[in-house]
Amino acid sequence: MIVVTGATGNVGRPLVRALVEAGEQVTAVSRRISATDVPAGTRHHRADLTDPGRLEPALAGAKALFLLTSGDFMAAGGDLGAVLDAVRGSGVRRVVLLSSQGVGTGDHPSTMEDAVKASGLEWTMLRPGGFHSNALQWADMIRARREVAAPFGDVALPTVDPADVAEVAALTLREPGHDGEVYELTGPAPVSPRQQTAAIGAALGEPVAFVELTRAQAREHMLRALPEPVVDSTLDMLGAPPAGLRRVSPDVERVLGRPGRTFAEWVARGVGAFK
């Protein structure tokens, strides 16, 4: 049995599917989950990691855990140590943690990784960069106006397909040889917002205009939904990303034996979201 937390998200959903297709028994865990969210016959369990006791029934008989902690977990004062105590007490042997590329560059704290390393469990760290699917934030304006409005139009980063992250996670959960490994997961080439917009237009078969926002305009818009420190740090990273976040990593190909999927391939697969 393999337990997948965050099972209804960008990575968790394709991960559950990949594990089931590989013949694994899976328990899919999320705060809000039902039978319609998982493949037929797959066990599902509602739990919030801020209450580790609610996770324990899902862990019974499991050999491995995919661990995803959300921003909400941190904001609510979640204790990852308590979660890992429950995991270890259940007899689970290994944990695959979804971390972030920013931990490796020093732009994000290493608190989660440090806790997993100190747990006494076998572990593997996955550090993805930005996801191709972040472009879905533009879907409403593309459907309404065939337009993308975003800052830093020509700053390119090697975003990654969430499905590739899920496939890497599936292999590291199922196969030996990944204990103590840290995999940095990026796409095969950097892509800028302007290039992403062009790829979406090509997939739609009609032009999509790119309108470059100033930093001030983007900040004003983002402050409607996010706290000021988060907005400013996000804009800093997007506008002048450190070299480590611009680097294309070989780890997706190293694990999967094929290059990561490009942004254009991701758009072609999910173009319906922009129609």
N, C-alpha and C positions, 0 to 999 in steps of 0.2 A: 504494500500500500504506500502511495506517495500522497502527501498532503500539499495542497496548493493554496496559499493565502492570497488575497487580492484576486480571486478567481474570476471576477467579472470585469477586470480592467483590460487595458490595451495589450499587456503581456500575459496576464493570467488566463484570459479566455482562450487564446490560441495554444497556450501551454497545456491546459487541460485537454484540449482536443488532440494535441500531438501525443500526449501520454496515453490517452485512451486508444488512439489508433495504433500505438506501439504495443498494445496488449496489457498495459499496466492497470491495476486497480487504483482509482483516484478518489480522494475526498476533496471536493472543491469548497473552499471557505471564503465567506465574505460577510460583511455586516448585513447586506440585503441580498439574498440569493434564493432562487426557487428552481424547481425542476426545469423550467423553460430556459434557464441560463446555462445548462450543461448538457452534454450528449446524453442520449437516452440510456437509462440504467446507471448513470454515474451518481455516486453518493454526494450529497451536498449538506453543508452545515453552516448555520448562522453563528458568527462569533465576531467580537470586537477585541483586538489585541490589547486594548487598555484593560480588559478583564480576562487575564490569562486562564482563569478557571473555566471559562466558557469554551476555550480552545481544547481543553484536555480530552473531551470525548472524541473529537475528530482525530486525535493523535494515536488513539488506541490501535496497536498492531501495525503502525506505520514504520517504514524503514528510513524515509527521507522526507524533508520539508523544504518547500520553496517559500522563502520568507520575504514578504513585501511589507514595508511599513510606510504609511502615508504621512503627508504633512499634518493631517488631523491627529495622528497618533502622537506626534511630537508636541503639537499645540495643546493637547489634552494632558500633557505630562506623563505620557506612556513610559513604562519601565521595561525596557527590552530585557534586562537581566531577569526579571520575573517571568517573562515569556520563555526565555531560554531555560530557566529552571524547570518549567512545565514540560518543555520539549525533552530535556535530558531525563526527567523523571518518568516520562512515558516510554522510554526505551528507543526513541528515534536516534539513529546513529549519525546522520549527516544533515547539514543545512546548506542550502544554496541561497545566498543573500542577494537580492537586487539592490545594489548600491548605486553609485553614480560616477561618471567620469571625473566630476569635479573633486572627488576625494583624492584621486591620484595627482591632481594639479595643485591641491591645497586650497581650492576655492570653496570646498564644502567640508564640514567637520567629519572626522573619522569615527565618531562615537559609536555608530552602529557596527561598523566593521570591527572595532576594538572589542566590543562586547561579544561578538560571535567568536572571534579568535580566542578570547579568554574563557569560552564556555566549556572547553574540553571535548566538544563535538568535532567530527570531521567537517571541514567547511570548504566552500568555493565562493569567491566573490565575483559577481558580474557588475561591471561598471559601464553601462551604456551612456552614450552622449544623448543629445536631443533626438527625439523620435521624428521620423517622417510624418507621423500622424498629428504632430503639433499643427500642421497646416490646416487641420479641420477647424481651427479657430476662425479661418477665413470663409468657411462654407456659406454662411448666411449672406455675406456681401457678394460672393461670387454668384450665388443663385439669384440674388436680387438685381445686381448691377453689372455683373461680369467685370468685377474690379477687386483688386487687393490693395489695401492701404496698410503700410507697415514701415517701420524705420529701418535704417541700415541696409538698404536694398542690395548692396554689392558685397556685404560681408558674408563670406561663405564658410559653412561648417559641415563636417561629414556626418549628417544625421543618419539614423539607423532605422531599419524597418522593425517594428515591434515583433513581427513574426519571426525575424531572425534571432532576436533576443530570446523568444520563446523556444525556438529550436535548440539554441545553445543550452538553455536551462534544462530542456528535456534530456539532452545527452548527459549533462553533468549530474543530473539526478539519477539516471539509470545506469550509467556505465562507470567502471573503475578508472582510476588514473587522473582524476581531477582534484584530489584532496590537496588543499593548500595552494591551489592555483588562483590567480587574480586575472580575469579576462576583461580587457577594455574593448567594448563593442561599439564600432562605428560603421557607417556605410562605406562604400568603396571609393567615394570621391566627395570633396566638399561641394556644397550647393548653396547658392545665395537665395534670399527671398525673391529676387527678380527672376532667377532661373527656375525656381519652384513655380512661380506664377506662369511662366512660359510653358512649363511641362503640363500644368493643369489645363491651360488653353489648348495645347496639342491633344491631350486626351479627350477634351470636350469637342474638339473639331471646330472651335471658334475662338477668336482672340479674347484674352482676359487682360485688362489694363493693370499696370502696376503704378500706384501712387505712393511716392516716398514721403513718409511723415518725418517731420523734425523730431528730435528727441523730446522737446517740450510738448509737442502734440501727442506723441505716443505716451508720455508720462501722464498727461491729463486724462487720457482715455483709460489707462491701466489703473489709475487711482480710484476709479469707480468700483473696482472689484477686489483690489489687493492692497495690503498695508504699504505705507510709504517706504519702509526699509526694503521690502521685497521688490517693489517696483524699481527703486534706484539700483539695487544690486543686479537685478535682471537686465536692466538697460546697460549697465556698465559691462556686463559679460557679453551681451549681444553686440554692443558697439565696438568694443576693443577686447575680443576674447584672447586669453593667453595662448601661447604657442601650443601648449598641451591639448587644448580643446580644438585646435585646428588640425591636429595630426590625425592622419588615417591609420588606424590600427589594423594589423594583420590577423587579429584573434578570431574574428568570425570565420574567415577562411581556414585558419589553423584548426578550429574545432569541427566545423561542418564539412571541410573539404571542398568548399566552393566559395566564390566571392559573395559578399553581402548583396542584397537586392538594392538597386538604385532607387532614388526618389521617383523617377519616371515609372519604374515597374510598380511601385506602391500605388501611384496614382492610377495607373491603368487598371489595377485590381479593384480599386475602390472609387472609381470616378463617379459612381451614382450619387455619392454624398454631395457633389458639387453641381448636379444638374438642376 
